[in-house]
Amino acid sequence: MFPQIKENNYYNNGVYRIDSEASPIMKNCLMYKLCYYRFDEVSTAQGKPTGYDTVRNAEIGHKGFKLKHFREAYTSERWIVRIYEVMPLANMEPKMETKYPITASMQVPNKQKLNKPSI
């Protein structure tokens, strides 16, 4: 579907890495940025630096980056659930073009309010 995306570009010596040895493409991909956005502000283990991923036993390799097209809407206490909102077109970079022009006459679907789950 996306021929420009090649899995091997995300490897470093045949392995997925998230630390300083991660490939430049991995450090700049959307998946990495949405997973690790503001993660460098969190201390996850005593004696380890901020931004330490305890599951992968590594300190993340790309810290302090900003998101241009997304805004963090919700992050759970343990950072397992993360929800992002796409920024309005007016807030996006001017060079970003849409495939289909958006007009004022387009209908925007109503957001459905979710009920609080009962436990």
C-alpha positions as CSV (number, residue, x, y, z in Angstrom):
1,M,0.0,0.0,0.0
2,F,2.8,2.4,0.9
3,P,5.8,1.3,-1.2
4,Q,8.1,4.0,0.3
5,I,7.8,2.3,3.7
6,K,10.3,-0.5,4.0
7,E,10.5,-2.5,7.3
8,N,14.3,-2.9,7.0
9,N,14.7,0.9,7.3
10,Y,13.4,0.7,10.9
11,Y,16.0,-1.9,11.9
12,N,19.5,-1.3,13.2
13,N,21.7,-4.4,12.5
14,G,18.5,-6.5,11.9
15,V,16.9,-5.5,15.3
16,Y,14.3,-3.0,16.2
17,R,15.8,-0.5,18.7
18,I,14.3,2.4,20.6
19,D,17.5,3.7,22.3
20,S,20.2,6.0,20.9
21,E,21.1,3.2,18.5
22,A,17.7,3.3,16.8
23,S,17.7,4.0,13.1
24,P,17.0,7.7,12.2
25,I,13.8,6.5,10.4
26,M,12.6,4.8,13.6
27,K,13.3,7.9,15.7
28,N,11.3,10.1,13.3
29,C,8.4,7.8,12.6
30,L,4.9,8.6,13.8
31,M,4.5,5.4,15.8
32,Y,7.7,6.2,17.8
33,K,6.7,9.8,18.4
34,L,3.2,9.0,19.5
35,C,4.4,6.3,21.9
36,Y,7.3,8.3,23.4
37,Y,5.9,11.9,23.3
38,R,6.8,13.5,26.7
39,F,8.1,10.2,27.9
40,D,11.4,11.9,28.7
41,E,9.6,13.8,31.5
42,V,8.8,10.6,33.3
43,S,10.9,8.6,35.8
44,T,9.9,5.0,35.5
45,A,12.5,3.2,37.6
46,Q,14.6,4.1,40.5
47,G,18.2,4.7,39.5
48,K,17.3,5.0,35.8
49,P,17.2,8.1,33.8
50,T,14.0,9.8,32.7
51,G,12.6,8.2,29.6
52,Y,13.7,4.7,30.5
53,D,11.5,2.1,29.0
54,T,11.3,-0.7,31.6
55,V,9.8,-3.2,29.2
56,R,12.6,-2.9,26.6
57,N,15.3,-2.1,29.3
58,A,16.5,0.9,27.4
59,E,16.5,4.7,27.6
60,I,14.6,6.2,24.6
61,G,16.9,7.6,22.0
62,H,14.9,10.7,20.9
63,K,13.9,13.1,23.6
64,G,12.4,16.6,23.7
65,F,10.6,16.5,20.4
66,K,7.4,18.4,19.7
67,L,4.3,17.2,17.8
68,K,3.2,19.4,14.9
69,H,0.0,17.8,13.7
70,F,-1.3,16.1,16.9
71,R,-2.2,17.2,20.4
72,E,-2.2,14.9,23.4
73,A,-5.8,14.5,24.5
74,Y,-5.4,11.8,27.2
75,T,-2.7,9.6,28.7
76,S,-3.5,7.1,31.4
77,E,-1.7,7.0,34.7
78,R,0.7,4.2,33.6
79,W,1.0,5.5,30.0
80,I,-0.7,2.4,28.6
81,V,-3.5,4.3,26.9
82,R,-2.7,7.4,24.9
83,I,-5.2,9.3,22.8
84,Y,-4.2,12.1,20.4
85,E,-6.3,14.7,18.6
86,V,-5.5,15.7,15.1
87,M,-4.8,19.5,15.0
88,P,-7.2,21.6,13.0
89,L,-5.9,22.5,9.5
90,A,-5.4,26.1,10.5
91,N,-2.8,25.0,13.1
92,M,-0.9,22.7,10.7
93,E,2.1,23.8,8.7
94,P,1.0,25.8,5.6
95,K,2.9,23.5,3.2
96,M,0.8,20.6,4.2
97,E,-1.8,20.1,1.5
98,T,-4.9,17.9,1.7
99,K,-5.7,15.5,-1.1
100,Y,-9.4,16.6,-1.0
101,P,-10.1,20.2,-0.3
102,I,-12.2,20.9,2.8
103,T,-15.0,23.3,2.4
104,A,-17.3,25.1,4.9
105,S,-20.3,23.2,3.5
106,M,-18.9,19.8,4.6
107,Q,-20.8,18.1,7.4
108,V,-18.7,17.4,10.5
109,P,-19.9,14.4,12.5
110,N,-21.1,15.0,16.0
111,K,-18.8,13.7,18.7
112,Q,-20.5,11.1,20.8
113,K,-20.0,11.5,24.5
114,L,-18.8,8.3,26.2
115,N,-20.4,7.2,29.4
116,K,-18.1,6.6,32.4
117,P,-17.6,2.8,32.7
118,S,-19.1,1.1,35.7
119,I,-16.6,-1.0,37.7
